[in-house]
Amino acid sequence: MLYTAYEVNRRAGAPVVAASGLTARALSALPPRLGGATGVRHLRAVCEIASRARPTHDRPDYGITSVQVAGRPAAVTEHAASRTPFATLLHFRKPTVTGQPRVLVVGPMSGHFTTLIRPTIRTLLADHDVYVLDWHNARDIPVEHGPFGLDEYVEHVMEALRQLGPGAHVVAVCQPAVPVLAAVSLLAAAGDEAQPSSVTLMAGPVDTRVNPNRINEMAGTKPLSSFERRVIDTVPARYAGAGRRVYPGVVQLTAFMSMNPKRHLSAHVQMYRDLVAGNTARAESTRAFYEEYGAVMDVPAEFYLETVGRVFQEHHLPTGRLTWRGQRVDPSAIRRTALLTVEGARDDICSPGQTEAAHALCTGIPAERKRHHLQQDVGHYGVFSGSRWEAEVYPVLRDFVAEHASEQAAAS
């Protein structure tokens, strides 16, 4: 039903979207004397916004072709280091740069493509050899490839770390804090040489019993069957993943936007004013954000429901009940990996304290190899994107990785 309703709305609105785009382009082509008229500028702004007011299922490009390394530009190319039906391990190569610490970035599988954390990746590339788990849209994955739940997510992280090899570092952005910590715990328990030198957990729900917010309360007050009934649907026949049960990306987008509708409305009103006034740079910045925000991917139903049930409702990791393929996950087994947690003081998605809770679980890590950073004056996204991420959060992460990369080099 969810897919049907979405497709009906999309098709019904398609003529308006197309006509708005054509009108905006026609008005933009007018001579300055006509195009600069007040009425024309207002109409063009309305049409430009309306022509883009729809979600897409197209993964945006990362668009990272060069970065500054030690004050000089360095070319960046994407290379698929490995691939499964559910994810590609992307290596952002810098052919002219060597010797930087290898970092695996694991982004959320929560209705948006991994390109949403492009700012995190771009900033990290200045000082690190970056690999990224780029999750695929479940709508495009044939059912014969099987289910994808928390166990499969954890396995993908472990295999990626094995591919990077000893001495790598891993950064979990938001949702994957639990499966990444689980993966590191399992590698440690097995004595696997792929144990990373450091793990950084950024704004992730390690223990949602701490300082609960409205998302936690909503997840905890409804039975899992309610989520399955209300937000899970089956991919229609016209897509490659036909028959796969998914949490549609458009549902997640709607949920995110409904959390703070005034902010999103205000942003669009300001974009309209900027377009009318000719503030094209600021309008383009807002438009680019919402084009990225509106690029959605479907999430496998197994992963979504297991995350809600085992992470947000039953708190399996902090209560010692989390298992991976029947094996208990024990964070106290981690001894060789340093731990950094990062939170935003104004985060209303993952409240302060929920990520820091990892320190109490990782009892095998010496205190001098642990660090927590609470970033003032930022919400959820400010932890890993924006000016404060670049100026205040990133230096903490960079120095932490560098310190423990040096330890690894000395030990070897």
VEXZA-236104 format. One record per residue (C-alpha): y, z, x; residue number from 0; residue in three letters. Coordinates in steps of 0.001 Angstrom, whole numbers, plus 500000, padded with zeros to 6 digits. Example, Ala and Ser with C-alpha at 12.3 -4.5 7.8 and 13.67 -1.06 7.14 Angstrom:
2
+--------+--------+--------+-----+------+
:     yy :     zz :     xx : seq : type :
+--------+--------+--------+-----+------+
: 495500 : 507800 : 512300 :   0 :  ala :
: 498940 : 507140 : 513670 :   1 :  ser :
+--------+--------+--------+-----+------+
***
This chain:
412
+--------+--------+--------+-----+------+
:     yy :     zz :     xx : seq : type :
+--------+--------+--------+-----+------+
: 500000 : 500000 : 500000 :   0 :  met :
: 502415 : 500814 : 502810 :   1 :  leu :
: 501912 : 497424 : 504420 :   2 :  tyr :
: 502144 : 495669 : 501085 :   3 :  thr :
: 505424 : 497386 : 500208 :   4 :  ala :
: 506849 : 496638 : 503647 :   5 :  tyr :
: 505863 : 492955 : 503480 :   6 :  glu :
: 507289 : 492572 : 499968 :   7 :  val :
: 510604 : 494066 : 501064 :   8 :  asn :
: 510665 : 492005 : 504241 :   9 :  arg :
: 510092 : 488768 : 502389 :  10 :  arg :
: 512577 : 489635 : 499657 :  11 :  ala :
: 515257 : 490371 : 502233 :  12 :  gly :
: 514512 : 487423 : 504510 :  13 :  ala :
: 516912 : 484994 : 502764 :  14 :  pro :
: 519767 : 487498 : 503012 :  15 :  val :
: 519026 : 488157 : 506684 :  16 :  val :
: 518848 : 484437 : 507465 :  17 :  ala :
: 522012 : 483601 : 505512 :  18 :  ala :
: 523899 : 486437 : 507196 :  19 :  ser :
: 522912 : 485185 : 510624 :  20 :  gly :
: 523979 : 481633 : 509844 :  21 :  leu :
: 527287 : 482817 : 508395 :  22 :  thr :
: 528010 : 485028 : 511420 :  23 :  ala :
: 527389 : 482118 : 513799 :  24 :  arg :
: 529535 : 479775 : 511733 :  25 :  ala :
: 532424 : 482235 : 511650 :  26 :  leu :
: 532134 : 482828 : 515391 :  27 :  ser :
: 532497 : 479092 : 515967 :  28 :  ala :
: 535831 : 478883 : 514137 :  29 :  leu :
: 538970 : 478158 : 516179 :  30 :  pro :
: 540759 : 481357 : 517307 :  31 :  pro :
: 543582 : 480834 : 514818 :  32 :  arg :
: 541153 : 480957 : 511896 :  33 :  leu :
: 538496 : 483207 : 513407 :  34 :  gly :
: 541058 : 485860 : 514225 :  35 :  gly :
: 542164 : 486306 : 510629 :  36 :  ala :
: 541584 : 489828 : 509304 :  37 :  thr :
: 539330 : 488779 : 506449 :  38 :  gly :
: 537216 : 486566 : 508708 :  39 :  val :
: 536735 : 489309 : 511284 :  40 :  arg :
: 535582 : 491772 : 508597 :  41 :  his :
: 533167 : 489258 : 507055 :  42 :  leu :
: 531771 : 488277 : 510457 :  43 :  arg :
: 531154 : 491934 : 511322 :  44 :  ala :
: 529307 : 492534 : 508058 :  45 :  val :
: 527173 : 489429 : 508531 :  46 :  cys :
: 526314 : 490270 : 512154 :  47 :  glu :
: 525107 : 493735 : 511184 :  48 :  ile :
: 523187 : 492492 : 508114 :  49 :  ala :
: 521449 : 489763 : 510127 :  50 :  ser :
: 519839 : 492374 : 512364 :  51 :  arg :
: 519172 : 495091 : 509780 :  52 :  ala :
: 515399 : 494869 : 509850 :  53 :  arg :
: 512556 : 496183 : 512001 :  54 :  pro :
: 510456 : 493857 : 514132 :  55 :  thr :
: 507002 : 494068 : 515672 :  56 :  his :
: 507987 : 492159 : 518789 :  57 :  asp :
: 507789 : 494089 : 522030 :  58 :  arg :
: 511145 : 493766 : 523832 :  59 :  pro :
: 511250 : 492830 : 527491 :  60 :  asp :
: 511851 : 495571 : 530030 :  61 :  tyr :
: 514466 : 493338 : 531591 :  62 :  gly :
: 514464 : 495201 : 534903 :  63 :  ile :
: 514858 : 492512 : 537546 :  64 :  thr :
: 516631 : 494493 : 540259 :  65 :  ser :
: 517672 : 498045 : 541129 :  66 :  val :
: 519806 : 499696 : 543766 :  67 :  gln :
: 517729 : 501229 : 546553 :  68 :  val :
: 519696 : 503118 : 549211 :  69 :  ala :
: 522827 : 501266 : 548130 :  70 :  gly :
: 521309 : 497801 : 548309 :  71 :  arg :
: 519895 : 495596 : 545527 :  72 :  pro :
: 516117 : 495253 : 545479 :  73 :  ala :
: 514298 : 492685 : 543348 :  74 :  ala :
: 511812 : 494029 : 540782 :  75 :  val :
: 508850 : 492123 : 539360 :  76 :  thr :
: 506288 : 493219 : 536777 :  77 :  glu :
: 502606 : 493029 : 537662 :  78 :  his :
: 499659 : 493958 : 535444 :  79 :  ala :
: 497616 : 496214 : 537714 :  80 :  ala :
: 494919 : 496595 : 535040 :  81 :  ser :
: 494490 : 496051 : 531344 :  82 :  arg :
: 492438 : 497371 : 528428 :  83 :  thr :
: 492642 : 496313 : 524779 :  84 :  pro :
: 494964 : 499272 : 524174 :  85 :  phe :
: 497280 : 499315 : 527197 :  86 :  ala :
: 498427 : 497537 : 530324 :  87 :  thr :
: 499049 : 499441 : 533527 :  88 :  leu :
: 502276 : 497787 : 534649 :  89 :  leu :
: 503405 : 497976 : 538250 :  90 :  his :
: 507140 : 497445 : 538774 :  91 :  phe :
: 506899 : 495980 : 542245 :  92 :  arg :
: 509749 : 495972 : 544744 :  93 :  lys :
: 508467 : 493602 : 547458 :  94 :  pro :
: 511207 : 494513 : 549923 :  95 :  thr :
: 510741 : 498287 : 549603 :  96 :  val :
: 507855 : 500335 : 550992 :  97 :  thr :
: 506929 : 503954 : 551500 :  98 :  gly :
: 508216 : 505373 : 548209 :  99 :  gln :
: 506163 : 507947 : 546270 : 100 :  pro :
: 503865 : 506400 : 543666 : 101 :  arg :
: 504745 : 507595 : 540165 : 102 :  val :
: 502837 : 506969 : 536945 : 103 :  leu :
: 505080 : 507106 : 533863 : 104 :  val :
: 503319 : 507820 : 530577 : 105 :  val :
: 505385 : 507228 : 527459 : 106 :  gly :
: 504711 : 508176 : 523852 : 107 :  pro :
: 502516 : 506259 : 521441 : 108 :  met :
: 504656 : 507135 : 518451 : 109 :  ser :
: 505735 : 503993 : 516653 : 110 :  gly :
: 507917 : 502470 : 519370 : 111 :  his :
: 507013 : 500343 : 522351 : 112 :  phe :
: 507104 : 501902 : 525794 : 113 :  thr :
: 510221 : 499826 : 526453 : 114 :  thr :
: 512092 : 502562 : 524592 : 115 :  leu :
: 511982 : 504609 : 527818 : 116 :  ile :
: 513362 : 501728 : 529882 : 117 :  arg :
: 516276 : 503945 : 531096 : 118 :  pro :
: 513774 : 506443 : 532499 : 119 :  thr :
: 511877 : 503714 : 534313 : 120 :  ile :
: 514974 : 501987 : 535668 : 121 :  arg :
: 516358 : 505219 : 537110 : 122 :  thr :
: 513025 : 506225 : 538666 : 123 :  leu :
: 512737 : 502851 : 540388 : 124 :  leu :
: 515563 : 503667 : 542789 : 125 :  ala :
: 513414 : 506162 : 544686 : 126 :  asp :
: 509835 : 505612 : 543521 : 127 :  his :
: 507044 : 503061 : 543351 : 128 :  asp :
: 506674 : 503031 : 539561 : 129 :  val :
: 503656 : 502311 : 537375 : 130 :  tyr :
: 503825 : 502509 : 533573 : 131 :  val :
: 501172 : 502697 : 530870 : 132 :  leu :
: 502460 : 500063 : 528468 : 133 :  asp :
: 500782 : 500739 : 525102 : 134 :  trp :
: 499776 : 497810 : 522875 : 135 :  his :
: 500542 : 497391 : 519201 : 136 :  asn :
: 497454 : 498532 : 517252 : 137 :  ala :
: 498173 : 495820 : 514679 : 138 :  arg :
: 497158 : 493259 : 517298 : 139 :  asp :
: 493949 : 494943 : 518554 : 140 :  ile :
: 490731 : 493662 : 516903 : 141 :  pro :
: 488553 : 496356 : 515344 : 142 :  val :
: 485575 : 495430 : 517554 : 143 :  glu :
: 487344 : 497201 : 520425 : 144 :  his :
: 486636 : 500471 : 518662 : 145 :  gly :
: 488752 : 503511 : 517817 : 146 :  pro :
: 491513 : 505030 : 519914 : 147 :  phe :
: 492069 : 508775 : 519672 : 148 :  gly :
: 493179 : 511584 : 521962 : 149 :  leu :
: 490013 : 511248 : 524067 : 150 :  asp :
: 490772 : 507590 : 524761 : 151 :  glu :
: 494405 : 508383 : 525571 : 152 :  tyr :
: 493365 : 511047 : 528079 : 153 :  val :
: 490850 : 508648 : 529588 : 154 :  glu :
: 493521 : 505980 : 530047 : 155 :  his :
: 495689 : 508463 : 531956 : 156 :  val :
: 492812 : 509533 : 534207 : 157 :  met :
: 491842 : 505935 : 534960 : 158 :  glu :
: 495458 : 505038 : 535746 : 159 :  ala :
: 495715 : 507948 : 538184 : 160 :  leu :
: 492443 : 506896 : 539817 : 161 :  arg :
: 493867 : 503419 : 540265 : 162 :  gln :
: 497035 : 504806 : 541896 : 163 :  leu :
: 494878 : 506945 : 544177 : 164 :  gly :
: 495376 : 510325 : 545888 : 165 :  pro :
: 498912 : 511612 : 546318 : 166 :  gly :
: 500429 : 509995 : 543240 : 167 :  ala :
: 502739 : 511746 : 540781 : 168 :  his :
: 502744 : 511572 : 536988 : 169 :  val :
: 505638 : 511889 : 534547 : 170 :  val :
: 504916 : 512432 : 530838 : 171 :  ala :
: 507805 : 511594 : 528526 : 172 :  val :
: 507704 : 513477 : 525218 : 173 :  cys :
: 504506 : 513227 : 523136 : 174 :  gln :
: 502009 : 512632 : 526007 : 175 :  pro :
: 502668 : 516049 : 527540 : 176 :  ala :
: 499411 : 517357 : 526047 : 177 :  val :
: 497089 : 514446 : 526949 : 178 :  pro :
: 498640 : 514136 : 530423 : 179 :  val :
: 498197 : 517852 : 531127 : 180 :  leu :
: 494641 : 517525 : 529784 : 181 :  ala :
: 493948 : 514569 : 532099 : 182 :  ala :
: 495226 : 516452 : 535155 : 183 :  val :
: 493190 : 519523 : 534141 : 184 :  ser :
: 489999 : 517475 : 533868 : 185 :  leu :
: 490561 : 515770 : 537222 : 186 :  leu :
: 491147 : 519177 : 538803 : 187 :  ala :
: 488018 : 520682 : 537243 : 188 :  ala :
: 485973 : 517764 : 538583 : 189 :  ala :
: 487490 : 518003 : 542059 : 190 :  gly :
: 488575 : 514372 : 541672 : 191 :  asp :
: 490663 : 513019 : 544552 : 192 :  glu :
: 492922 : 511341 : 541988 : 193 :  ala :
: 494527 : 514688 : 541124 : 194 :  gln :
: 498279 : 513989 : 541333 : 195 :  pro :
: 500554 : 515787 : 543775 : 196 :  ser :
: 502875 : 516696 : 540909 : 197 :  ser :
: 503056 : 516490 : 537135 : 198 :  val :
: 506352 : 516450 : 535253 : 199 :  thr :
: 506340 : 517157 : 531523 : 200 :  leu :
: 509542 : 516134 : 529758 : 201 :  met :
: 510334 : 517379 : 526240 : 202 :  ala :
: 506679 : 517444 : 525150 : 203 :  gly :
: 504876 : 519563 : 522513 : 204 :  pro :
: 502629 : 521705 : 524702 : 205 :  val :
: 502813 : 524658 : 522280 : 206 :  asp :
: 504616 : 523999 : 519003 : 207 :  thr :
: 504230 : 527634 : 517913 : 208 :  arg :
: 507141 : 528409 : 520229 : 209 :  val :
: 510570 : 528161 : 518591 : 210 :  asn :
: 509279 : 525973 : 515717 : 211 :  pro :
: 511581 : 523368 : 514203 : 212 :  asn :
: 511471 : 521444 : 510943 : 213 :  arg :
: 509051 : 518866 : 512328 : 214 :  ile :
: 506633 : 521632 : 513293 : 215 :  asn :
: 507044 : 523311 : 509927 : 216 :  glu :
: 506409 : 520074 : 508067 : 217 :  met :
: 503287 : 519373 : 510124 : 218 :  ala :
: 502015 : 522896 : 509634 : 219 :  gly :
: 502534 : 523242 : 505895 : 220 :  thr :
: 500660 : 520118 : 504748 : 221 :  lys :
: 496909 : 519534 : 505075 : 222 :  pro :
: 495794 : 516738 : 507356 : 223 :  leu :
: 494359 : 514939 : 504338 : 224 :  ser :
: 497903 : 514662 : 502973 : 225 :  ser :
: 499063 : 512811 : 506090 : 226 :  phe :
: 496026 : 510550 : 505960 : 227 :  glu :
: 496605 : 509739 : 502303 : 228 :  arg :
: 500361 : 509194 : 502545 : 229 :  arg :
: 501011 : 507476 : 505894 : 230 :  val :
: 497803 : 505742 : 506990 : 231 :  ile :
: 497172 : 502142 : 505984 : 232 :  asp :
: 494882 : 499245 : 506930 : 233 :  thr :
: 496138 : 496216 : 508874 : 234 :  val :
: 496137 : 493144 : 506591 : 235 :  pro :
: 493925 : 490109 : 507164 : 236 :  ala :
: 496624 : 487890 : 508686 : 237 :  arg :
: 496889 : 489994 : 511878 : 238 :  tyr :
: 494514 : 490195 : 514838 : 239 :  ala :
: 493843 : 493866 : 514117 : 240 :  gly :
: 492804 : 493179 : 510518 : 241 :  ala :
: 490834 : 496089 : 509115 : 242 :  gly :
: 492043 : 498624 : 511694 : 243 :  arg :
: 493448 : 501817 : 510201 : 244 :  arg :
: 496919 : 502559 : 511535 : 245 :  val :
: 500012 : 504670 : 511201 : 246 :  tyr :
: 502533 : 501845 : 510618 : 247 :  pro :
: 505486 : 501773 : 512966 : 248 :  gly :
: 507914 : 501200 : 510093 : 249 :  val :
: 506865 : 504559 : 508641 : 250 :  val :
: 507681 : 506306 : 511923 : 251 :  gln :
: 511016 : 504486 : 512128 : 252 :  leu :
: 511872 : 505604 : 508594 : 253 :  thr :
: 510903 : 509173 : 509432 : 254 :  ala :
: 513023 : 509223 : 512587 : 255 :  phe :
: 516075 : 507805 : 510846 : 256 :  met :
: 515731 : 510138 : 507855 : 257 :  ser :
: 515949 : 513134 : 510183 : 258 :  met :
: 519604 : 512413 : 510840 : 259 :  asn :
: 520837 : 509711 : 508448 : 260 :  pro :
: 524504 : 510625 : 508887 : 261 :  lys :
: 524333 : 509965 : 512620 : 262 :  arg :
: 522753 : 506525 : 512126 : 263 :  his :
: 525180 : 505624 : 509347 : 264 :  leu :
: 528096 : 506736 : 511483 : 265 :  ser :
: 526837 : 504624 : 514396 : 266 :  ala :
: 526685 : 501519 : 512198 : 267 :  his :
: 530122 : 502185 : 510734 : 268 :  val :
: 531515 : 502496 : 514247 : 269 :  gln :
: 529753 : 499287 : 515288 : 270 :  met :
: 531368 : 497533 : 512311 : 271 :  tyr :
: 534793 : 498812 : 513361 : 272 :  arg :
: 534211 : 497756 : 516961 : 273 :  asp :
: 533216 : 494249 : 515892 : 274 :  leu :
: 536309 : 493929 : 513721 : 275 :  val :
: 538560 : 495254 : 516487 : 276 :  ala :
: 536987 : 493058 : 519146 : 277 :  gly :
: 535467 : 495957 : 521116 : 278 :  asn :
: 532514 : 493753 : 521935 : 279 :  thr :
: 531120 : 495797 : 524832 : 280 :  ala :
: 530769 : 498979 : 522786 : 281 :  arg :
: 529470 : 497075 : 519754 : 282 :  ala :
: 526888 : 495333 : 521924 : 283 :  glu :
: 525738 : 498657 : 523357 : 284 :  ser :
: 525139 : 500046 : 519871 : 285 :  thr :
: 523470 : 496842 : 518720 : 286 :  arg :
: 521153 : 496797 : 521746 : 287 :  ala :
: 520118 : 500390 : 521060 : 288 :  phe :
: 519226 : 499674 : 517440 : 289 :  tyr :
: 517416 : 496451 : 518276 : 290 :  glu :
: 515223 : 498479 : 520621 : 291 :  glu :
: 514945 : 501314 : 518116 : 292 :  tyr :
: 513923 : 498858 : 515406 : 293 :  gly :
: 511139 : 497273 : 517471 : 294 :  ala :
: 508135 : 499154 : 516115 : 295 :  val :
: 504426 : 499216 : 516892 : 296 :  met :
: 501558 : 500505 : 514789 : 297 :  asp :
: 499633 : 503522 : 516094 : 298 :  val :
: 495843 : 503844 : 515771 : 299 :  pro :
: 495097 : 506190 : 512871 : 300 :  ala :
: 492678 : 508251 : 514957 : 301 :  glu :
: 495292 : 509055 : 517562 : 302 :  phe :
: 497987 : 509900 : 515010 : 303 :  tyr :
: 495780 : 512165 : 512900 : 304 :  leu :
: 494205 : 513907 : 515892 : 305 :  glu :
: 497647 : 514533 : 517377 : 306 :  thr :
: 498916 : 516037 : 514119 : 307 :  val :
: 495774 : 518120 : 513645 : 308 :  gly :
: 494902 : 519246 : 517171 : 309 :  arg :
: 498405 : 519485 : 518687 : 310 :  val :
: 500781 : 520368 : 515834 : 311 :  phe :
: 498536 : 522195 : 513359 : 312 :  gln :
: 495727 : 523867 : 515294 : 313 :  glu :
: 497367 : 524149 : 518736 : 314 :  his :
: 494139 : 523413 : 520598 : 315 :  his :
: 495615 : 523311 : 524119 : 316 :  leu :
: 497466 : 526659 : 524183 : 317 :  pro :
: 494611 : 528417 : 522354 : 318 :  thr :
: 491950 : 527150 : 524762 : 319 :  gly :
: 490139 : 524973 : 522200 : 320 :  arg :
: 491083 : 521502 : 523415 : 321 :  leu :
: 488092 : 519413 : 524451 : 322 :  thr :
: 487622 : 515956 : 525908 : 323 :  trp :
: 484341 : 514285 : 524981 : 324 :  arg :
: 482862 : 517733 : 524422 : 325 :  gly :
: 484170 : 519212 : 527690 : 326 :  gln :
: 486633 : 522090 : 527470 : 327 :  arg :
: 490067 : 521347 : 528903 : 328 :  val :
: 491198 : 524212 : 531165 : 329 :  asp :
: 494714 : 523945 : 532650 : 330 :  pro :
: 493997 : 526962 : 534876 : 331 :  ser :
: 491751 : 524648 : 536911 : 332 :  ala :
: 494865 : 522920 : 538276 : 333 :  ile :
: 495596 : 524248 : 541772 : 334 :  arg :
: 496665 : 521330 : 543964 : 335 :  arg :
: 499218 : 519815 : 541573 : 336 :  thr :
: 502809 : 521084 : 541337 : 337 :  ala :
: 504324 : 521470 : 537852 : 338 :  leu :
: 507828 : 520632 : 536624 : 339 :  leu :
: 508850 : 520991 : 532977 : 340 :  thr :
: 512113 : 519663 : 531564 : 341 :  val :
: 513691 : 520468 : 528199 : 342 :  glu :
: 516926 : 519771 : 526356 : 343 :  gly :
: 518823 : 522777 : 525052 : 344 :  ala :
: 519743 : 520897 : 521846 : 345 :  arg :
: 516415 : 519169 : 521282 : 346 :  asp :
: 515560 : 519196 : 517563 : 347 :  asp :
: 512320 : 517219 : 517995 : 348 :  ile :
: 510665 : 519298 : 520725 : 349 :  cys :
: 512380 : 522691 : 520740 : 350 :  ser :
: 513162 : 524537 : 523983 : 351 :  pro :
: 510184 : 526618 : 525053 : 352 :  gly :
: 507519 : 524264 : 523729 : 353 :  gln :
: 507198 : 522361 : 527010 : 354 :  thr :
: 507858 : 525353 : 529244 : 355 :  glu :
: 504741 : 526896 : 527683 : 356 :  ala :
: 502693 : 524805 : 530132 : 357 :  ala :
: 503530 : 527274 : 532910 : 358 :  his :
: 501663 : 530106 : 531204 : 359 :  ala :
: 498591 : 527883 : 530845 : 360 :  leu :
: 498562 : 526654 : 534454 : 361 :  cys :
: 497695 : 530002 : 536029 : 362 :  thr :
: 496062 : 528376 : 539048 : 363 :  gly :
: 499331 : 526867 : 540281 : 364 :  ile :
: 501274 : 529214 : 542572 : 365 :  pro :
: 504695 : 530262 : 541287 : 366 :  ala :
: 506462 : 528531 : 544181 : 367 :  glu :
: 504966 : 525210 : 543056 : 368 :  arg :
: 506289 : 525534 : 539511 : 369 :  lys :
: 509742 : 524777 : 538214 : 370 :  arg :
: 511406 : 524624 : 534820 : 371 :  his :
: 514699 : 522861 : 534073 : 372 :  his :
: 516614 : 523415 : 530830 : 373 :  leu :
: 519287 : 520757 : 530493 : 374 :  gln :
: 522338 : 521973 : 528636 : 375 :  gln :
: 524185 : 519897 : 526046 : 376 :  asp :
: 521481 : 517286 : 525437 : 377 :  val :
: 519110 : 516573 : 522581 : 378 :  gly :
: 515680 : 514992 : 522782 : 379 :  his :
: 516614 : 511561 : 524120 : 380 :  tyr :
: 519188 : 512986 : 526515 : 381 :  gly :
: 516364 : 514528 : 528520 : 382 :  val :
: 515192 : 511107 : 529718 : 383 :  phe :
: 518050 : 508675 : 529049 : 384 :  ser :
: 521822 : 508599 : 529208 : 385 :  gly :
: 524437 : 509956 : 531588 : 386 :  ser :
: 523109 : 513511 : 531860 : 387 :  arg :
: 519599 : 512233 : 532549 : 388 :  trp :
: 520919 : 510177 : 535421 : 389 :  glu :
: 523384 : 512711 : 536811 : 390 :  ala :
: 521675 : 516066 : 536177 : 391 :  glu :
: 518030 : 515746 : 535120 : 392 :  val :
: 516889 : 512948 : 537404 : 393 :  tyr :
: 518039 : 514618 : 540647 : 394 :  pro :
: 515854 : 517612 : 539760 : 395 :  val :
: 512825 : 515379 : 539156 : 396 :  leu :
: 513520 : 513229 : 542235 : 397 :  arg :
: 513814 : 516217 : 544542 : 398 :  asp :
: 510716 : 517841 : 543055 : 399 :  phe :
: 508631 : 514709 : 543624 : 400 :  val :
: 510033 : 514271 : 547132 : 401 :  ala :
: 509228 : 517876 : 548053 : 402 :  glu :
: 505621 : 517595 : 546966 : 403 :  his :
: 505212 : 514095 : 548334 : 404 :  ala :
: 506182 : 515557 : 551701 : 405 :  ser :
: 503591 : 518309 : 551271 : 406 :  glu :
: 500915 : 515721 : 550561 : 407 :  gln :
: 501896 : 513712 : 553634 : 408 :  ala :
: 501787 : 516817 : 555825 : 409 :  ala :
: 498401 : 517863 : 554445 : 410 :  ala :
: 496892 : 514451 : 555135 : 411 :  ser :
+--------+--------+--------+-----+------+
***
